[in-house]
Amino acid sequence: MSTLEERAEARRLRALELLAELRVLEHLSELGTVEVTGAVAHGLVVARDIDVDVTAAVLDAPGCIAVVGELAADPRVVRIVYTNATERFGWLSFDIVCADGGERWTIELYVNGPGASFLGWTSELASVLSRVLTPEQRHAILELKEELADDPQYRSMDVYRAVVDDGVRGLDAFVAWRSEHGSEELARWLPRTVPNG
């Protein structure tokens, strides 16, 4: 049996291969600057989700829909769900569900317009986590993410916050932490202690 870290790395590599096979980044570059973020960027992939952010100079919903629609030409793309969150967050989002053998991957795409609420945060978080996470914290995060994979209340951000900021280890401790500190609100979280560099 493979280790947590080996499974996460295999999923990360498959995520990048799938993006390349579907030419996702190539298509999305028509909209603006594209960046793979989230667990794939952090190297902490458990769920088959790939976060992709696009920073666009102009937030053009019909143009975004047209570009994302190009991805639907690939028969592996089985569903696309669109959300217009420009009023609340300044972005458009798309959940692009792809069949990959017997598995399903979801590409969670956020197209951020000028002044979007979370503009630049996902890049900053990936950079910070690459500097602050210890191997032991990475293991603790992966362990929790695997144990929580079927939990409908599970959010990766809560796992990161609990492990990194509060030293939580193990499922029981996390469940107790979540009941006190968890949130369904989006937040621009960064670890409390961020080294320079």
N, C-alpha and C positions, 0 to 999 in steps of 0.2 A: 504494500500500500504506500502511496506517496505521502509526503509530509504536507502540512498546511501550506507551507511556502512554495513547494513544488506545484501543488494544485493551483495556487493563486497565479504563479508565473505562467503555467500552461494556459490558464484562462486569459491572462493579459495578452499573451502572444496570439491566441486565437482571435481575440477582439481586434487586435491590430491587423491581422490577416483579413478578417471579414471586412473591415473598413476599406482595405486596399482592394479586395476582390469586387466590392460594390462601387468602388471609386467615389466613396462618400465625400472625402476631403476635397477631391478634385471638383465635384459638383458644387459643393458648398462654397468653394473659394470664389464663385461668381457673386456671392452675397457680401463677402468681406473677409476679415482675418479669421482663420479657423484654428481652433485648438482643441485637442483631446484633453479632457479634464477628468475629475472624479477618480474613482477607484483604479481605472486603467492608468492614469497619470501617477497615482500614489503607489501602484504596485500592490494593491490590496483587493484584488478582484475575487469576489465570491459569487454574488448574483451576476447573471449574464446581462448586465446593463453597461452600456458605453455612453458616457457623458461627452457631448461635443458642444462647445460654445463657438458662436460666430459673433464677431463684433462688426456691426454694419454702420456705415456712415449715415445711412437713411434706412429707417424701418419701413419697408414696403411689403405689406402683407400679400398682395397678389403676386409680386415677384418672388417672394419666399415660397409661396405655395407652388408656383410653377417650377422652381428649381428642385424642391423636395419631391414634387411629382415625377421628375425625371428618374428618381430612384425606383419608383414603382414599376418601371419597365423590366426590372429584374424579378423573375418569378419567386425568388426567395423572400422578397418583400411582400408580406402577407397582410399587413395592416398599417395604416398611418392615422394617427389621431392628432388633430390640430387644436391648439388653445391660443387664443388671443389674450395676452395678459399685459397689453400695452398700458392700460389705465392704471393698473396696480403696480406693476414692476418694470414696465418699459421693455418688455420682450414678447416675442412670439415663441411658442414651443411646439415641438412635434415629437411624438413617440412613434418611432419607426420600428415595427416588429418584423424580425427576419427569421425565417426557418433555416436552420443550419444542421442538416442531418436530422437527428431526432430531437434536437434542442431548439429552443427559441431564445433569441437575443433581442434586446430592446435598445435601440439607439435613442437616447434622450437628448434631443437637440434643442438648444436655446439660441435664438437669434436676438442679440442685444442691440437696441438702438442707442443713440447718444443719450447719456444720462440714465441708463438703466440702473435699477437699484443695486444690482450685484456686479456691475461692470468691473472686471479685473480681479474680483475676489477669488474666483476659482483658480486662477493662475497663481495668485499670491499664496493661497492655501497649499497648492501642490509644492511650491518652492519651499515654504516653511516646513511642511511635513517631511520633505526629503532631508532637511537639515536636523530636525528635532527627534524624529522617531528612532528609538533604539531597536535592536533586533528583538528584545524581549517584548517591547510594546507592539511591534509589528505582529509577533506571534499571538499576543493577547487579543489584538484586534481581529486577526483572522479567525481565531478560535471562537470568539463571540459572534462574528458575522456568520460563520458556518452553523453555530448552534441556533441562531435567530433567523435563519434563512426562510422559514415558513411562518414566522411571526408577523401578523398583519400590522402590528404597531412598530415594527423594526425600522429604524432610520440609521444609515451609516454615520451621519453626523453625530448622533447621540453616542454611538459606540466610540468614535474618535474623542469626543469631549470627555466621556467617562474615563477612558483609559489614560489619555494624555494629561488632562488637567487634574483629575481626581484619583488616579491610581487604582481604578476599579479593575478587579480581576475575577473572572468566573461569572457564570450565568446568574446565579442567585444574587450576587452582589450587584450585577448590572440591573436586574429587574427592580431591586430595591432603589438603586440610584435613579432609574428612569421614572419611578413613581413620584420621586421628589423633584427631579431636575429636568426630566424630558419635556419636549415641547414639539408641537406640530407646526409652529411658526418657523418660517425661514429666518435665519440669522447669519450675519457675516462673522462667523466664529473663526478665531485663530487661537492657537495654543497660548496660554497665559504667559509662558516664558518663551520668548522668541530670540534666539541668538542673532547677533549681528552677522551680516554677510548675505 
